[in-house]
Amino acid sequence: MPTVFVESGFRFFFYANEGTPREPAHIHVEKAGIEAKFWLRPDVRVAYNDGYDARTLRELLEIVEIHRTRIERAWNDFFRS
């Protein structure tokens, strides 16, 4: 599970095995055993949420939007064929 970065105690990461066929680029966010997943394109949006409140999800959406290029670069570097 490569960690892309940590911010405000949230770990932003993706799983090394993202399915067959591989899902489009996305990021998982975890803190204190709670996890959410965000799609990066066409717009940043929640794919699933396992316990974050609405305020926290808005904060996480903003963080993902700010770092979308960084996340995509890490994804592409890791999964490069």
C-alpha positions as CSV (number, residue, x, y, z in Angstrom):
1,M,0.0,0.0,0.0
2,P,2.1,2.9,-1.2
3,T,1.5,6.0,0.8
4,V,1.5,9.1,-1.4
5,F,1.5,11.6,1.5
6,V,0.2,12.3,5.0
7,E,-1.7,15.5,5.9
8,S,-3.5,16.5,9.1
9,G,-3.1,13.0,10.3
10,F,-4.8,11.5,7.2
11,R,-2.9,8.9,5.2
12,F,-3.4,9.2,1.4
13,F,-2.6,5.9,-0.3
14,F,-3.5,3.4,-2.9
15,Y,-3.4,-0.4,-2.9
16,A,-0.7,-2.2,-4.9
17,N,-3.4,-4.6,-6.2
18,E,-6.1,-2.5,-7.6
19,G,-8.0,-5.3,-9.4
20,T,-8.1,-6.8,-12.8
21,P,-8.6,-4.9,-14.9
22,R,-7.1,-2.1,-12.8
23,E,-9.5,0.6,-11.7
24,P,-9.0,4.2,-12.9
25,A,-6.7,6.3,-10.8
26,H,-8.0,7.1,-7.3
27,I,-6.9,7.6,-3.8
28,H,-7.8,6.0,-0.4
29,V,-7.7,8.1,2.7
30,E,-7.4,6.6,6.2
31,K,-7.3,7.9,9.7
32,A,-8.1,6.1,13.0
33,G,-9.5,3.0,11.1
34,I,-11.9,5.0,9.0
35,E,-11.4,5.0,5.2
36,A,-12.8,6.7,2.1
37,K,-12.0,6.4,-1.5
38,F,-11.9,9.3,-4.1
39,W,-12.0,9.1,-7.8
40,L,-9.7,11.7,-9.5
41,R,-11.3,12.1,-12.9
42,P,-13.2,13.6,-14.5
43,D,-13.8,15.5,-11.2
44,V,-12.7,14.6,-7.7
45,R,-15.6,12.8,-6.0
46,V,-16.3,10.3,-3.3
47,A,-16.3,6.7,-4.5
48,Y,-17.2,5.4,-1.0
49,N,-17.1,6.5,2.6
50,D,-16.8,4.2,5.6
51,G,-17.5,6.6,8.5
52,Y,-16.3,10.2,7.8
53,D,-18.8,13.0,8.5
54,A,-19.8,15.5,5.8
55,R,-17.5,18.2,7.1
56,T,-14.5,15.9,7.0
57,L,-15.4,14.6,3.5
58,R,-15.5,18.2,2.3
59,E,-12.0,18.8,3.8
60,L,-10.7,15.6,2.2
61,L,-12.2,16.5,-1.2
62,E,-10.4,19.8,-1.0
63,I,-7.1,18.2,-0.1
64,V,-7.4,15.6,-2.9
65,E,-8.2,18.4,-5.4
66,I,-5.2,20.4,-4.4
67,H,-2.9,17.3,-4.7
68,R,-4.6,15.6,-7.7
69,T,-1.6,16.0,-10.0
70,R,0.8,14.7,-7.3
71,I,-1.5,11.7,-6.7
72,E,-1.8,10.9,-10.4
73,R,2.0,11.1,-10.8
74,A,2.5,8.7,-8.0
75,W,-0.1,6.3,-9.4
76,N,1.4,6.4,-12.9
77,D,4.9,5.9,-11.5
78,F,3.9,2.9,-9.4
79,F,1.7,1.2,-12.1
80,R,3.9,2.0,-15.0
81,S,4.1,-1.1,-17.3
